[in-house]
Amino acid sequence: MGAIRTPRNKWIEEGLRALAAGGPEAVRIEVLAQALGVSKGGFYGYFRNRAALLEEMLDTWERGVTEDVIERIERDGGDARERLARLFAYVGSSETPVTSPGVELAIRDWARRDEGVARSLRRADNRRMDYLRELYRDFCPDEGDVEARCLITFSLRIGDHLIAADNGPRNRTEVLAAVRNRLLA
């Protein structure tokens, strides 16, 4: 019986973890193999080189934070408010190598130095905003209100974990619940 290969997605996930920890420079084949507990030879069964891995990591991230999330939210149907509530809950609770805040920040930082990454980020951000617009337009007749709600929603996703301020007499969970209630009103 032959040796079991480390699945392709494990290399990508470990690459995303390394990206979150130290940026694209931290995504090194030998380091990933060590973290996975395998030899680096298996890497080349899936990827031509490190650049190919980085490209697949970026594609996996883009699909994972857009179409995969949207499909998950749409699967159970419901009106726009119900879908938004599910989206808030899912995004707030789901932390995989693809959806972690660390990967989000690392990709945003990487995009400042790499035009290809910047294009991917813009596509992902535009797709996310378009989905939010679609949902908010269902119950907000004013386009200005729709844009404001979309920007607030998206800003919370990107920046919430960066805010170190205290929340007065409430905890962060209570404050975020109050924000969500206002956005869904």
C-alpha positions in Angstrom: 0.0 0.0 0.0 1.4 3.4 -1.0 1.8 6.4 1.2 -1.2 8.7 1.7 -0.6 12.1 0.1 -1.4 15.2 2.0 -4.4 16.7 0.2 -4.0 19.8 -1.9 -6.4 21.8 0.2 -4.2 21.1 3.3 -1.3 22.8 1.6 -3.5 25.8 0.7 -4.9 26.0 4.2 -1.5 25.9 5.8 -0.3 28.5 3.3 -3.2 30.8 4.4 -2.2 30.3 8.0 1.4 31.2 7.2 0.1 34.2 5.2 -1.9 35.4 8.2 1.0 35.0 10.5 3.7 36.7 8.4 2.5 37.8 5.0 3.4 36.3 1.7 7.1 36.1 2.6 6.2 33.6 5.3 4.7 31.2 2.8 7.7 28.9 2.3 7.4 25.4 1.0 9.8 23.9 3.6 8.0 25.6 6.5 4.6 24.4 5.2 5.8 20.9 4.9 7.2 21.0 8.4 3.9 22.3 9.8 2.0 19.6 7.9 4.5 16.9 9.2 5.4 15.8 5.6 8.3 16.1 3.2 8.2 18.9 0.7 8.2 16.5 -2.2 4.5 16.1 -2.0 4.1 19.8 -2.6 5.3 19.4 -6.2 2.7 16.8 -7.0 0.1 19.7 -6.8 2.0 22.9 -7.5 4.7 23.9 -10.0 6.2 26.3 -7.6 5.6 28.7 -4.7 4.0 31.2 -7.0 1.4 28.7 -8.1 0.6 28.0 -4.5 0.2 31.7 -3.8 -2.1 32.0 -6.8 -4.3 29.1 -5.6 -4.3 30.5 -2.1 -5.6 33.8 -3.4 -8.2 32.1 -5.6 -9.4 30.0 -2.7 -9.7 33.0 -0.4 -11.6 35.0 -3.0 -14.1 32.2 -3.7 -14.3 31.4 0.0 -15.2 34.9 1.1 -17.6 35.6 -1.8 -19.4 32.8 -3.6 -19.0 30.1 -0.9 -20.5 32.5 1.8 -23.3 33.7 -0.5 -24.2 30.1 -1.4 -24.3 29.2 2.2 -26.6 32.1 3.1 -28.9 31.7 0.2 -29.3 27.9 0.7 -31.9 28.4 3.5 -33.9 31.1 1.7 -35.9 33.6 3.6 -36.4 37.3 3.2 -33.6 39.7 3.0 -33.6 40.5 6.7 -33.4 36.8 7.5 -30.5 36.3 5.1 -28.7 39.3 6.5 -29.1 38.0 10.0 -27.7 34.6 8.9 -24.8 36.4 7.2 -24.0 38.4 10.3 -24.1 35.3 12.4 -22.0 33.2 10.0 -19.4 35.8 9.4 -19.1 36.5 13.1 -18.7 32.9 14.0 -16.9 31.3 11.1 -13.2 31.2 11.3 -11.5 28.9 8.9 -8.1 29.4 7.3 -10.0 31.1 4.5 -12.3 33.3 6.5 -10.0 34.3 9.4 -9.5 38.0 10.1 -5.7 37.5 9.9 -5.9 36.3 6.3 -8.2 39.2 5.4 -5.7 41.7 6.8 -2.7 39.9 5.3 -4.3 40.0 1.8 -5.2 43.7 2.2 -1.6 44.4 3.2 -0.3 42.3 0.3 -2.5 44.1 -2.1 -0.8 47.3 -1.3 2.4 45.8 -2.9 1.1 43.5 -5.6 -1.3 44.7 -8.4 -2.6 41.1 -9.1 -3.6 40.7 -5.4 -5.1 44.2 -5.5 -7.3 43.1 -8.5 -8.4 40.0 -6.6 -9.2 42.0 -3.5 -11.2 44.6 -5.5 -13.2 41.8 -7.1 -13.9 40.2 -3.7 -14.8 43.5 -2.1 -17.1 44.5 -5.0 -18.8 41.1 -5.0 -19.4 41.3 -1.2 -20.8 44.9 -1.5 -23.0 43.9 -4.5 -24.5 41.1 -2.4 -25.1 43.4 0.5 -26.8 46.0 -1.8 -29.0 43.2 -3.2 -30.2 42.3 0.3 -30.5 45.8 1.7 -32.4 47.1 -1.4 -35.1 44.6 -0.6 -36.3 46.6 2.3 -34.5 50.0 2.0 -36.0 52.2 -0.7 -33.4 55.0 -0.4 -30.2 54.3 -2.3 -28.2 56.5 0.1 -29.4 54.4 3.0 -28.5 51.2 1.2 -25.0 52.4 0.6 -24.6 53.6 4.2 -25.8 50.2 5.6 -23.5 48.3 3.2 -20.5 50.3 4.1 -21.2 50.0 7.8 -21.8 46.3 7.5 -18.6 45.7 5.5 -16.5 48.0 7.7 -17.6 46.0 10.7 -16.5 42.8 9.0 -13.1 44.2 8.1 -12.3 46.3 11.2 -14.2 45.0 14.2 -11.4 42.9 15.5 -8.9 45.8 15.2 -10.8 48.0 17.6 -9.4 47.9 21.1 -11.7 50.5 22.7 -14.0 49.5 25.6 -17.7 49.5 24.9 -18.9 51.5 27.9 -21.2 49.6 30.2 -21.9 46.9 27.5 -19.7 44.2 26.2 -18.7 43.9 22.5 -21.3 41.2 21.8 -24.1 43.4 23.1 -22.9 46.4 21.1 -22.6 44.4 17.9 -26.1 43.0 18.4 -27.4 46.6 18.8 -25.7 47.6 15.5 -27.1 44.6 13.7 -30.6 45.4 15.0 -30.3 49.0 13.6 -29.0 47.7 10.3 -31.9 45.4 9.9 -34.6 47.9 11.0 
